[in-house]
């Protein structure tokens, strides 16, 4: 009967809302198709907006949010699994 404890409260709600809003902005603004230097500029501006909008997020949460957003923009990498003994 050992259940994993989920984060609750306003901090978890703010982070979740900020993450969802960031992902929505990424999709609407077409950041996924932008060049890496344009993505960086866009993230710099947008994370400033997110920090102002969600004042209760600490710097660590803001950094984690940016990392999630940057990963979200990366292209999907397909991994071909090949057995080493099969020919």
C-alpha positions in Angstrom: 0.0 0.0 0.0 2.9 2.3 -0.8 1.5 4.9 -3.2 3.6 7.5 -4.9 2.8 10.9 -3.5 1.8 13.4 -6.1 2.7 17.1 -5.8 -0.3 19.1 -4.9 -1.0 22.7 -4.0 -0.6 26.0 -5.8 3.1 25.4 -6.7 2.3 22.2 -8.7 -0.8 23.8 -10.3 1.2 26.9 -11.4 4.0 24.8 -12.9 1.5 22.6 -14.7 -0.4 25.7 -16.0 2.9 27.4 -17.1 4.0 24.2 -18.8 0.8 23.9 -20.7 0.8 27.5 -21.7 4.4 27.3 -22.9 3.6 24.2 -25.0 0.6 26.0 -26.4 2.7 29.1 -27.3 5.3 26.8 -29.0 2.6 25.3 -31.2 0.9 28.6 -32.1 4.1 30.5 -32.8 5.7 27.8 -35.0 8.9 27.6 -32.9 9.4 24.0 -33.7 10.2 24.9 -37.3 12.5 27.8 -36.4 16.2 27.9 -36.7 18.1 27.2 -33.4 19.2 30.8 -32.9 15.6 32.0 -33.4 14.4 29.4 -31.0 16.9 30.7 -28.4 15.7 34.3 -28.8 12.1 33.2 -28.7 12.7 31.2 -25.5 14.6 34.2 -23.9 11.6 36.5 -24.5 8.9 33.9 -23.7 10.5 32.8 -20.4 10.6 36.4 -19.3 6.9 36.6 -20.0 6.3 33.2 -18.2 8.3 34.4 -15.2 6.2 37.6 -14.9 2.9 35.7 -15.4 3.7 33.0 -12.9 5.5 34.8 -10.1 5.4 31.9 -7.7 7.7 29.8 -9.9 11.2 29.7 -8.5 14.3 30.0 -10.8 14.8 26.2 -10.7 11.2 25.6 -11.9 11.7 28.2 -14.6 14.9 26.5 -15.8 13.1 23.1 -15.7 10.2 24.6 -17.7 12.6 26.0 -20.3 14.4 22.7 -20.6 11.0 20.9 -21.2 10.1 23.5 -23.8 13.4 23.1 -25.6 13.1 19.3 -25.6 9.5 19.7 -26.9 10.9 21.6 -29.9 13.5 19.0 -30.8 12.7 16.7 -33.8 11.8 13.1 -33.1 14.7 10.8 -33.3 13.9 7.3 -34.5 16.2 4.6 -33.2 16.6 1.5 -35.4 17.1 -1.5 -33.2 19.3 -4.1 -34.9 20.3 -7.3 -33.1 24.0 -7.7 -33.3 23.8 -11.4 -34.2 21.2 -11.1 -36.9 22.2 -10.6 -40.5 
